[in-house]
């Protein structure tokens, strides 16, 4: 069955970096793009951007440029989210979520999510 | 970007009752590219509805979506205990994709 398995919770100090992984299984990795979505505790869902699993090209939403980097290792069907210069306000659950690429006349939405990775930034 | 406004913020109902959740878009959502997700406490969101009215695989038929343009509705016909959760609408018609702020469905 389709699974997106993310790495475990992280506790980091301000200024540090963190790398969250998202390992896909149960489907052909290159057939779906991967989104990253942030959820601050007690708040809603915020789209961070996506990565093209065919060429590794990332697209970042406004507010997620500079300190946020999406990357891939297609050989192990895994996507990564790296956040540098961590701040307290980066404390959140980060989700990866797959989505079919648009074809000629139809687009799709997220149909599977990872379990989420809690990143806590605290001194 | 398209702003989605969900109402009400919190809906208090009893099991067996009917729930009606609203999602209003600040601009026309083309091709009815509107989805609904359910999020239970401590869990990842789960896709319920895409294309405004198409149930995702494995979603019970008590969940239904309707609407077009700028006004969309999620209806749960007879609430089961496991349906009490937070519900988000999402538009994927234009980039950036955006989510509503959520409606919390709680037990009365």
HADDOCK unambig.tbl for C-alpha pairs under 7 A between the chains (distance, minus, plus):
assign (segid A and resid 44 and name CA) (segid B and resid 101 and name CA) 5.54 0.50 0.50
assign (segid A and resid 44 and name CA) (segid B and resid 102 and name CA) 6.58 0.50 0.50
assign (segid A and resid 45 and name CA) (segid B and resid 99 and name CA) 6.37 0.50 0.50
assign (segid A and resid 46 and name CA) (segid B and resid 99 and name CA) 6.99 0.50 0.50
assign (segid A and resid 47 and name CA) (segid B and resid 97 and name CA) 6.91 0.50 0.50
assign (segid A and resid 47 and name CA) (segid B and resid 98 and name CA) 6.83 0.50 0.50
assign (segid A and resid 61 and name CA) (segid B and resid 96 and name CA) 6.78 0.50 0.50
assign (segid A and resid 109 and name CA) (segid B and resid 92 and name CA) 6.51 0.50 0.50
assign (segid A and resid 111 and name CA) (segid B and resid 47 and name CA) 5.83 0.50 0.50
assign (segid A and resid 113 and name CA) (segid B and resid 44 and name CA) 6.48 0.50 0.50
assign (segid A and resid 113 and name CA) (segid B and resid 45 and name CA) 6.97 0.50 0.50
assign (segid A and resid 114 and name CA) (segid B and resid 44 and name CA) 6.97 0.50 0.50
assign (segid A and resid 115 and name CA) (segid B and resid 43 and name CA) 6.83 0.50 0.50
assign (segid A and resid 115 and name CA) (segid B and resid 44 and name CA) 5.50 0.50 0.50
assign (segid A and resid 116 and name CA) (segid B and resid 44 and name CA) 6.54 0.50 0.50
